[in-house]
Amino acid sequence: MSIKTPEGSKRADALTWNPYSLFIVGLDKRPDGKIDGPEHPRWDARVNLPVDPDLVDSIARHGRNLQSVTIVEVDGVTEVEDGRQRVRAARAALDRLKAAGVEGRTIIVETSKPLRGYSVEDQILVGHELNGLRQDDDMLTKCEKVAHALHFADPSGVEQSKHKLAKANRLHPSQIDQALTVVERACPAVKAALRAGRINLALAHDLATKPYQEQPAALEGAVGAAPEGKTVTRKQAEREQTGKVEPSKRTLARLLRSLEEVNEAGEFIGYTDPHGETPSEVRLWWAFVAGAQWAMDGGALPDDEKLGVEGLREVAKAANRLLRRANTANRNGE
């Protein structure tokens, strides 16, 4: 069945390519074996990112990329202006088919006509615009899309697969039910906070399970004094409400790794005091022991007769400082 061209419209040319026929600046070799670097106007550091496995799966399933790639011809070479990740994923999908011995199927990349008449500066900005002006779905929009899609089934009556919905929206399958709860039961304030990135999906789900009238106050209590622009998680909300601060698993791992570096004499292996003085190995040792035990069983301190009550109090203070420092490093990604 042919599609009639609407009045006032013209048919536009589109091209299909084998993904390996397109040239990716910064990845593919020139005839002399050189790979372009930052000196090339179309070089982009993202060309070295790992290939997105979900995008590869999508292209392999459809036999093509569902978004057009923008190209430009330079000295007889068809270079990718926008869509490097799509072309790379298409190559990976094609390699997968060949490795599996699948015959009669191919992977194509669709592009519009090459850009012509653009200066190098204009070509660079085209790539910036196509990436920078894109609007990604916020979490609430993803939840609403999932809820909408679940109303539809295929002709045989089979409902939408939650696994496929999760993959298409970059969610975990366990989050699909959370998304439905938020859409169906969350108050406007909770939905607005999720859309703005003020809370994450898990916390939005917890709030949505509360009585409708109680949700705004619960949201305010959960967010508390968290700074603007910071997404509040379920654990952070629990800390805000209970006042109980627990070190993260990463913090505990740091403490235990440090303990492994202590020898039987209580000396830190490889430790050199910058001032040439004898370090307080024993004090530091007990500080780490106290911190690790506090992290594991909620406050127990090592019993050491040499230190006495006052000594243990000092150990507790030192452990607290060390834990705070480690948690600060965790938050800063150190």
C-alpha positions, 0 to 999 in steps of 0.5 A, spaced: 500 500 500 502 506 497 502 512 502 499 518 499 503 525 499 499 530 503 498 536 499 503 541 500 508 536 502 514 533 498 517 526 499 524 527 502 530 522 500 533 518 506 539 513 505 540 506 508 547 504 510 551 498 512 554 501 519 561 499 517 560 504 511 559 510 515 565 513 518 566 515 525 571 521 527 575 518 533 574 511 532 575 509 525 582 509 521 584 514 516 587 511 509 594 512 512 592 509 519 591 515 523 585 516 528 583 523 529 583 526 536 581 533 539 584 536 533 578 534 529 572 539 529 567 533 529 571 529 535 567 527 541 570 524 547 563 520 548 566 516 542 570 512 547 564 510 552 562 503 552 556 501 547 549 501 550 547 494 551 540 496 551 541 500 544 544 494 541 538 489 543 533 494 540 537 495 533 538 487 533 530 486 534 528 491 529 534 490 524 535 498 524 536 504 528 529 507 529 532 514 529 535 517 523 543 519 523 546 525 521 551 525 516 556 530 512 560 528 506 568 530 507 573 529 501 568 523 499 568 520 506 561 520 509 562 522 516 557 521 522 555 528 524 550 526 530 548 519 532 555 516 533 552 511 539 547 509 534 552 507 529 556 503 534 550 500 537 548 498 530 555 495 528 555 491 535 548 488 533 551 486 526 557 483 529 552 479 534 548 476 528 554 474 524 557 471 530 551 467 531 551 465 524 544 468 523 543 468 515 538 472 511 538 478 516 542 485 516 542 491 520 541 498 517 543 505 519 538 510 516 540 517 515 537 523 511 541 526 505 548 529 507 549 536 510 551 540 504 553 548 504 555 548 512 561 551 514 565 547 519 563 551 525 556 550 523 557 543 522 560 542 529 554 546 532 549 542 529 551 536 533 551 540 539 544 542 538 541 535 536 544 533 543 543 539 547 536 541 545 533 534 546 529 533 552 529 526 556 523 523 560 523 525 567 521 519 572 514 521 573 513 521 565 516 514 565 511 512 570 506 515 566 508 511 560 508 505 563 501 505 566 499 507 559 502 502 556 499 496 560 492 498 558 494 495 551 495 488 549 496 485 542 491 482 538 492 475 541 490 478 548 497 478 551 499 483 556 505 488 555 511 484 558 513 488 564 520 486 563 520 489 556 517 495 559 522 496 564 528 495 559 525 500 554 524 505 559 531 504 563 528 501 569 529 495 573 523 490 572 521 491 580 520 498 579 514 497 574 509 496 580 512 502 584 511 506 578 504 504 577 503 505 585 505 512 584 501 514 578 495 511 581 495 513 588 500 519 589 498 526 591 500 532 586 505 534 591 509 527 591 508 527 583 511 534 582 517 532 587 518 526 583 518 529 576 523 535 579 528 530 581 527 532 588 525 524 591 527 518 587 522 513 585 523 508 591 521 514 596 515 516 592 512 509 592 513 509 599 509 516 600 504 513 595 502 507 599 500 512 605 493 515 606 492 520 601 491 526 606 498 524 609 502 524 603 504 532 603 506 532 610 510 525 610 513 528 603 515 535 607 518 530 613 522 526 608 525 531 604 527 535 611 533 540 610 536 536 604 539 542 599 535 544 593 538 540 587 539 534 591 535 527 590 532 524 597 532 517 597 529 512 601 535 511 606 536 518 607 528 520 608 529 514 614 535 518 617 531 524 617 525 521 620 529 517 625 535 521 626 539 515 626 546 515 622 549 509 619 555 508 615 554 506 608 557 499 606 562 503 602 564 506 609 565 499 613 569 496 607 574 502 608 574 501 615 575 493 614 580 494 609 584 499 614 584 494 619 587 488 614 593 493 614 595 493 621 600 488 624 599 484 631 603 489 634 597 494 632 602 498 627 599 500 620 604 497 615 607 502 611 605 508 615 610 513 616 609 519 620 611 526 616 614 529 622 618 523 624 615 522 630 612 515 633 605 515 631 600 513 636 598 506 632 595 503 638 590 509 639 588 509 631 588 501 632 582 502 637 579 507 633 578 503 627 576 497 631 571 501 635 568 504 628 567 498 625 564 494 631 559 500 632 558 500 624 556 492 625 552 492 632 550 499 633 555 502 638 559 496 642 566 498 643 572 494 644 573 492 651 580 494 653 583 494 660 589 498 658 585 504 656 579 504 661 573 508 661 576 515 659 580 511 654 574 508 651 571 515 650 577 518 647 576 512 642 569 513 641 570 520 639 576 518 634 572 513 631 566 518 630 571 523 626 574 517 622 567 515 620 565 522 618 571 523 614 570 517 610 562 518 609 564 525 607 569 522 602 563 517 599 559 523 598 564 526 594 566 520 590 573 520 593 
